[in-house]
C-alpha cells in the first residue's frame, strides 16, 4: 500500500474516533497494511513498483452515518466486545477405523486361589490355565525345597523349545554357576539345593510389557512361599527392576538388595552375557563380574566350592 494512502486512511480513522465512533470494520488486507505501516522498515526506493491498491476506503462527511464494512476480522482492536468471527464450515473425511490392538497377555489371577495351591505341582498346573493363546509352559528346574532360588524374566529360545529351564547356552551357564557355588539342582541335601524359575512361565512373542510382568508377579510370589528359600538371585535388569522398584540396574548389579524378607543378589542375566561371546575380553569380564557377585552369596549362605 502506498504511504500516502496509509496516512490518509489513518487520518480518517482518527477523525472517526474523535466523533465518537467505537467500531469500524476493515478488510483483512487493509488491516494488514496498517500493521505493516506501523512497523519500522526500509523506505520505498524510487522507481520501486507500488503494491496493488487495496479496497477503496469510504470517506464520510462529519456527522454522517458511518457504514460498517463487514469482514471476517475486526480491525479496531480498542473495542472490548468484538462480534464473533463467522464459523467456517469444513468437510473432514472420516479416517478409516483402525483394527483394535490385541489385549496384553495379563492373566486374571485370583490371589485367594493361589494361596490354596499347596504344592509347586498344583501351582504349575494352575499356570497352564493362565497362559496366553498359543504359549507353552516352560517348567522351572531344581529342588522344591531349595536354599537358593534364581529368578529370571522369561525363558530363552532353547528353553522354550525344550519346555524347561537350564538348557541352551544361557541355561547351561546358569546351571554351571550354581554347581560352581556348591549347589545341586536335582540331588543333594537341602543345605545345597538350588531352584531356577522365571517371572513369565512362557516365552512371549515380543518384549513383554510391564503390565504383563506385573500380572504374573503374584504367581512368582506364591512360588517363593512354597519353595521357602533363604536367599534369591535376580538375573538381569528386567527381573531386578520389577521386583526392586526399578532402580538403575548398573548401580545395583553385583550388590545384595532385599526383596520382601529375602536378601536378593543382582547379577547380569546369563542370556545377556552369552551375547558377548564374539568379544572374548568383554565376555570374560562379564563372567568374572557375575562370579565375584555370586561369591558374596556364598559367604552369606556359608557355601564352599566343591573340590
N, C-alpha and C positions, 0 to 999 in steps of 0.2 A: 504494500500500500504506500503511495507517495506520502512524503512527510507532511505536505500541505493538507491533504485530505484527513490525515490523522489529527492534526492540530484543529481543523475545523470541526471534526466530529467530537473531539474532546471539549471544544468550546460550547457546542450545542448541548451536550450532556450536562455540563456545569451550569448552563443557564437554566435548564430544566430543573436541576436540583434546587437552584435558588428560588424557583417559582413554586416549590413545594412538591414536585413530582418525586415519589418514593420508589417507583419501579418502572423500568423500561426494558423492553426486550430487543435484543440484537441477534443477528445471525451468528452462528458459530465462527464463521470466517472473520467477521468484524471484531468479534471478541478476541480472537487470537491475534489479530493485527494490532489491537490496542495493547495487549500484553507484550507483544514483541517491541512495540514502540517505547514502552516504559523500561525496557531492559537496555543497558549500555551496549553499544555495538559499533562497528566501524562505520563511518559516514559513507553515504552513497557516492560512488565515484562518478565523475562527469562522463556522460555517454553510456552509463550503465542502463540497460533496459528496465523500465519500471514494471512493477508487478501488475498482474491483471486487476483491473478496477473491481472493487467489491460491490456488493449490492448497494444501490444508492440510498443514502441516509435521507430520512424525511425531515425537512426543516418545517417548523411550525412557528406561527407568529405568537407573540406574547399574549397569553390569556386564552388562546385557542386550545381545544382539547387535543391531547397528545394520543395518537393512535398507538396501540401496543402491537408490535410485530411479534407474533408467536413463533418461537423456535424451540428446539429441543432443550437448550440450556439457558438459564438466566445469566445476563451479563452484569447486572448491577448487584454486586455482592454485599452491599450495605443492607440490603433487605434481609430482615431476620427470618421471615417466613416465606421463602420462595415456594411457588407452586411445584407440585411433584412433576418429575420428568415423565413423559409418556413411556409406557411399558412396551418394549419391542418384543414382538412375538417371534419366536424362532422354533422351527421344527427340528427336533433332535431324534435321530433314528435310534431306536432301542438296540442296545448291544445284545448279541446272541447269548442266551443263558449258558453259563459255564457249567460243566459237569461238577457235582459236589465232590469235595476232597474225601478220600476214604478215611473213616474214623481211625484214630490211633489204636494200636494194639494194647489197650489198657484193660486188664481183666477186672471183672466185677467180683471183688473179694470181700467176703464176709469174715471179719476178724473173729467173730464168735465161732464160726465153723472151723477156722484154722486152729483155734485153741482146743477144739475137741479132737483134733488129729493127734494121736498119742504115739505115733512112730513115724520114722522117715519114709517107710514104705507107704503108709497111708497118705503122707504129705505129697509124695511124688505122684501117686495115683490121682490125687486131687489136682495137682498141677497139669496133668494131662487134659483135664476138662477146661482148664483156663487158657490153653494155648490158642493163638490166633489161627485162622483157617490156613491149612497147608503147612503149618510149622510142625517140627518133630522135636519131641522131648529129648534133651541131652542130659543124661543122668549124672549126678555128682559121683565122685570116687573117694574112697577112703573108708576108714572105720567109723561106725556110727557113734561111738563114744570117744572122740578124738581130743587130744590135749591142745592141738593147734589146728586152726582152720584157715585155709587160704581162700580168699574171696575175689573173684574176677568180675568183669562186667557182663560178658556173654561168651559163648563158646566160639572157638575159631573154626575155620572151614573144615579142617581134618576131623575135629571133634564132632561137628555137625553130621558129617558123613558116617562116622562110627557110632554116633548116638551115645557117646560117653566122653568124659573129660580125660585129660592126661595122655592124649595121643597126638601125633604130628610133632613137628619140631618144637613148637612153643610148649605143648603139653608135656613132651618128654623133658624139656629143660626144667619145667616146674617140678616134675617128678624127681629128677636128679638133685635138684636143690634141696628138696625135703630129705632125700636119702643122705645127702652130704651133711645135713644137720643131725643125723642120727635118728630120723623119724622113719616110721613104717606105714605104708599105705594099706596093706592088707593084713599082714600078720604082725604079731608083736604085743608087748604089754601095753596097757592103757597109758603108761607114762611116756611112751614114744609113738603113740598113734597120731596119724595125720588125716586130714579130710580136706577135699577141694570142692568148691561149688562156685556158682555164678549167680548174679542178680537175676538175669533173664535165663530161664531154663531152656532156651532155644536160640538158634542163630537168626537174628532178624534179617529181612531182605534189604534193609538200608540202615543208616545210622539211627539208632533208637533215640527217641525224644526223651526229654526229662520226665514228661508225664508217663511215658511207658515204663521207664526205670522206677519211678516212684510208685507206680501201680503194683509192681512186683516186690517192692521192699517189704511189705508185711509177710510175704512168704519166706523171704530170707530171714527175717527176724524170728519167725516161728522155727525155722530150721536151726538157727543158732541156739534157741531154747532147748531143742531136742538133742543136739549134739553136746551141749554144755562144755565148750572149750574153755581153756584157761586164758587164751590169747588169740588174736586174729592177725593175719597178714593181708593187707589190702593191696591188690595188684592193679596198678595204673591209676591215671588221673580220673577216669570216669567213675570207677568204684569208690575211690577215696573222696572225690568231690561230693558225690551223692550222700555218702554216709557220714562225712565230717562237716557238711555245711558249706561246701565249695570254697575251700581255701586255695591259695595259689599252690599248684602242685609242686613246682620247683622249690618252694620254701619248706615243704613238709616231706618231700621224698627223702627216704633214709632216716626218718625220725619216728619215734614212738608217740602216737597220739592216744586218744581214748574215744571209744565208741560205746555208749551206754556204760556198762560195768566192765568192759573188756579193754585191756591195753591193745592198741592196734598199730602195728608197724606198717609203714607205707613204703613200697618199693615199686620200681618200674615193672610193668606187665611184661612177662617173657615174650609175648607176641610182638611187642614193640622192640625188644632187644634183638630179636631174630632179624628184624629189618636192616640191621647194621652188619649183617654177615659179609656183605661185599666190601665193607670198610673194616678190616681186621683190627686196626688200632682202636677205633671207637667201639667196636663190638666187644673187645676185651675190656675196655674201660667201663662199659655199661654192666657187663657181667661182674666185674670186680666191685663196682659200686653196690650192686644188689647183694653180693655175698657179704660184704662188710656190714651192710644193714642187717642181714639175717643173723650175723654173729651177735648182734645186740639182743635179738630174741632168744638165741641160745643161752646167753648169760641170764636173761630174765627167767627162763624156764629151767635152768640148770642142766641143759643138754650138753653132750660132748660128742665130737665127731667119732664115727666108728673107725676102728683101727684096720 
